Amino acid sequence: MKKQSKQRKKTAQERQDEIFRKMSAEKRIEVGAKLWLLAKSLVGDKINYGTKRSQASSNRS
């Protein structure tokens, strides 16, 4: 019989965090930019980055 370890399974978020923690800052930026472009191509009509800001936030300097 095999002994079962009592370690809990990691969540997808925990696994993703581990992967990103091991990456360099440059690689994180590259991956983030590619994911943003993918999302933009999939649902571009729903992403309005900075174009629909409230009056209060757009007046900040």
Secondary structure as UniProt FT lines:
FT   HELIX           12..22
FT   HELIX           25..43
FT   HELIX           44..46
FT   TURN            49..51
FT   HELIX           55..58
//
